[in-house]
């Protein structure tokens, strides 16, 4: 039997998210309904589905439709459509890349804490995984000196999460270029989960595939594009040999994303500017609400995220954060993810990009609970 730890954040959400009245734990920007998507674009929803007219007994395009692959390729520099493979969300993309690359005995370096897939799947495949620790006192950045110490001549892969889940920290281009230099010296690949895009123009996430010929970018429609229910993601790399390796392993893990999902994902990406405009306005409004709440709440401290839809505040409480979060849910109906799910007790993941009313009420009830317990 393959040994792998429970997936902390998913285990918590699977158990508790449906019981929440005020869910401010999620890292998606307030999800869109199909109706809301078409209201944003101004197109006729009925006509879209009538024109689709696909037989659902057919799988559709196995690797993603040509239109999907084209619009994804436009998100990157020098990525051809045949470098794009559709997956079941970014989790499917990460799994595919790790499954295709990592072998027993390989050396892997993983940013930590980050999305648990990126270190526990390599360990389950028999790799030796070293953690590249991020530091709260350094705005949740890792230290390049630590990476120089960790990297070896036989390092196979470096796994990053940019922007980071749960902290929302963005590794900038200059920093990534230093990581690339170190990786290139030993021929290591760099896999970066890039599902979180900061929604301020001054803090762009530079895809790793734009910087490195052994870079692997994964992404999806779940976070920045507010369509988690489609479960459509992708993996891209400029390395044609690696793409073909992914293609081969993909046949063992996924047939296709589904006709309707592919069509809606393609449509959303073709109209991504109106989605991003809506989300920019929502994130900006919620960011200000969150900052105002934090200024009044003396039992919470935080390194603020960079207009990314996840945050990781520290609570000044005298009990385990897991116990606190469970009491908060049961007494106030408010859901957070305890830091224990990220091996960082004392902090919580707070998704401030929930619908505005949910955020306002959730924060007010959280304050009530914090101050009741003084």
N, C-alpha and C positions, 0 to 999 in steps of 0.2 A: 504494500500500500504506500502511495506517495504521501509524504508528510508535508503539510503546509499549515501555518497558523491561521486562525480565524481572521477574516478581513475586518479589522476593527470598525471602520466607519460604516461599511456596508452592513455588518452584523447589527450595529446599533440602529441604523435607519430602518432596516428590514423589520426590526422588532417594534420600533416606537413611532415611526413617522405618521402612520395612519391614525394614531391616537391624539395627535397634536391639533389644537385649535389655532395656534399661532406658531407656524413652522418658520423659524428664523435660523434653521440649521443648514439649509440647502445652499449650494454654491452656484446654482443656475440663476441667471438674470430672469426675473419673473416670467414664467413660461407663457408662450402664446398658444391660444387655441387656433384651429384651422380657420375659423371665421375671422379672428383678429388678424391673422396673417394676410388674408385677402382684403380686409379693410385697409390695412397698411399700404398694400400695393395698388389698390383701386381696381383690381381685376375681378371678373365674375367667377366666383367659386364654382357655380353650377356648370359653366362653360368649360372650365378647366377639367373637371372630372368627366364631362361628356366627351371632350376631345381626347382624353386619355384612352378610354374605351379598350382597355387591355383585358384579356382573359386571365383570370386569377389562377387558372390551373397551370399557367406557364410560369417558370421561374423568373423570366426576364433576363437582363444582362448580368452575367455571372460576376464580373469584376466591377460592376457599376456601368451605367449607360454611357455612351460616348459623350452625351451632353454633361453628365455629372463629372466625368473625368476631365473634360475641357474646363469647366468652371473651377474645379479644384486646382488644376494646373495653373490657372491665372492668379492664384494666391501666392505663388512663389516665383523666383527667378530661375530660368533655365530648367524648369521641370516640364518634361513632355507628358502627354496624356498617358502614354504607356508606362510611365513611372508611378501612376496613381492606382492604388487598389482600394476599393471600398471595403469597409469592415462593419462589424456590429458595434458601433460606438467606438470611442477612443480606447475603451477597455479591450475590445477585440483587436484593435490595431496594436496596442502594447503587447498583448498576448502573442499575436502573430510574430512580431519582431523578435520577442524574447525566445519564443519556441523555435524559431528558425535559426537563431544565432548562437544561443547559449548551450554549451555541452558540459558534462561533468568534468570538474577540474579547472574550468575556465576561471579567470579572475575578473570580477566585476566591481566597479565602484559606483555607489548609488548615493545621491543627495538624500539627506536624512535630517528630520522627518520630511516626508513627501508622500506621494500617492503610493500606498503599500504594495501594489502590483510590481512596482519598479525595483523592489529589492527582494520581496519574498518569492516571486516566481523564479528569478534566477537561483535563489537558494534551493527551491524545490527541485530544480533541474540539476542540482549537484555542483553549482558554481560556488566558489569562495567569494563572498561579498563583503567588501569593506564599506563602512558608512562614511560619507563626506558630510560632516555635521554642519548644519546651519546654526547661526548664533543670534539670539534675540538682541543682545547688546550691540550687534553690528547690523541692525535693521534686517535680521533674518538672512543675512548673506553668509555663504560659506567662505572659507579662506583659501586663496590660491596656494599659499604655503602648505596647507594641509594636503591639497591635491598633489603637489610635487612630492610630498612624503609618501602618499598612498600609491601613486602610479608605479607600475613595474614594467619591465620589458615585455612581459607576456600579458599585460592587461588587455582584455578582449573588448570591453564595453564600459562606457560611462553613461549612467542613467540620470537624467535631470527632469525636473518638472517646472516649466517656465511659462507662465507665472506659477508660483508654488501653491500647492494645496497642502496645508490649510492657510498659510500665512498671507498669500496674495503678493509676495515679493517678486519683483521682476528682475531677472539677470540681464543687464544691459549688453549692448553689442561689444563694447570694449572688453568687458569681462569674459563674454563667450569666446571672443577671439583668442584670449589667453588660454582658455580651456582647449580650444582647437589646436593651438600650438603644442601643448603638452600631449594631447591625444595623438596628433600626427607623428610625433617623435617615436611612438611605439606602435603605430598602426592600429590604434584602437578606434572602434566605432563610438559615436555619440548618439544616444537615443533621447529625444526630448518630447515629452508630453506637453503640447502647446494649446490645450483646450481653453485656457483663460487668456483673453486679450484685453489689455488695459484700454479703457474707453476715454483716454485723454491723449491728444495728439503728441504730447511731449514725452510719452513713455511707450514707444512702440516695442512690441515683442518681435525680434528679428528671428525668423525661422532658422533653425540650425542648418537646414539644407541650402540656405543662401550663403552659408559661411564655410561649409566643409564638405568635401567630396565623399566622406564616410559618414555624413550626417543622416539621421533618420528623424523625420517629423511625423508626429501623430496628432490628430485633431478630430473634432466632431461638431455636430450641430447642437450639442446638449447644453453648453454653458453660455458662450458669448452670443450665440444665435437664438437662444431661448426656445429650442425645439427638442427637449430631451426625449419626448415620447416617440420620436421617429427612430431612435437607436441607429443612426447612421453616422459612421466616422470614416476615417481614411488613414492610410500610411503612405508616405512618399519618401523616396531617396533618389539622388542623382546617380547612384551606383547601379548600373544595369544588371550586373551579375547578382547583386544583392536583391534587386527587385524580382528577378527570376527565381531566386531562392524563396522569397516571400510568396511568390505566386504558387510555387509547388506546395509549400506548407499550408497555404490558404485553402487549398482543395480538401485538406483534412479537417479544417476547423469551421468552414463556412461555405455554403453554396452561393447565396446571394442575399442582398438586403431586402428583397421584396419589391414588387412592381410599384405599389403605391408609395412606399417609403422612399424609393429612389426618385420617383417623380416629384414628390413634395420637397425632398432634400435639394434636388437640382433647382427647382423653382425658387426655394428660399435663398440659395446661394446666388442665383442670378439676380435676385432682388435684395442682396445683402445690405446695400447702402441704406434702404429705408428701415430695415430691421436695426441696423447699427445706430441710425439716427434716433429711433424710438428708445433704444437701450441706453444711449448716451444720456438722453434727457432723464431717464429713470434713475440711472446710476448717479448722475450728478445731484439730483434732488435727494435721493436716499443718503448719499455720502454726507451732505450737509446736515440732514436730520440726525444721522449717526454721530457726527462730530459735535452737534449741539447737545445731544444726550450724554456723550462721553464727558463733555465739559462740566456737567452737573453731577455726574456719578463718580463719587470719590472711591468707590470700591472696585473700580475697573481701570486697568491701564493697558495700553496697546501701542504697538508699532503699526501705524496705519498702512493699509494696503495701497497700491498705486492705481486707484480706480479700477481695481479687479474685484470680481464678485464674491470674494471670500475674505474673511478676516479671522484673526486668532488672538483675541484679547485674553489677558490674565485677570482672574478674579481674586480679590482679597477676601478669602473665606477660610474657615477653619475646619473643613471637612474635605474628603476626596471629591474632586469635581464630578466624578461619575455619580456619586450619591446625590450631590447637589442637583445635577441635571435631571435625575430621576424624580426627585422631590418637586423640582420646578415644573416638570411636565404634569405630575399628578395633582399638584395644588393650584397651578396657574394656567395649565394648558399650553405652556410655551416649550418649544423643543429647541435645544442646542445639541451639538455633538461634543461630548466631554473630551478633554485632551488625552485621556487614556487611550482613545481610539487611534491616536497618533504617537503614542509612547511619550506624551508630554503632559503629564498631569499638572493641574493648576491653570491651564488655558482651556478655552472652548472655541470650537468653530462657530462663528456667528455669520450667517449669510444675510448681509444687510441689503441685498438686492431683491428681497422678497417684494410682493406688492406693497404699495405705500402704507395702506391701512394695517396690513399684517405687521409690518415693521414697527409702526408707531405703537400699536397695541402691545406687541410682543416686548418691545423695549420698556414700555411703561410698567408692564407686569413683572418684568425682570427686576426693575428697580424696586418695586413694592416688595418682592421676595428677598432681595438683597438687604433691604433696610428693615424688614420684619425680623430678620435673623441677626441683627446687630445685638 
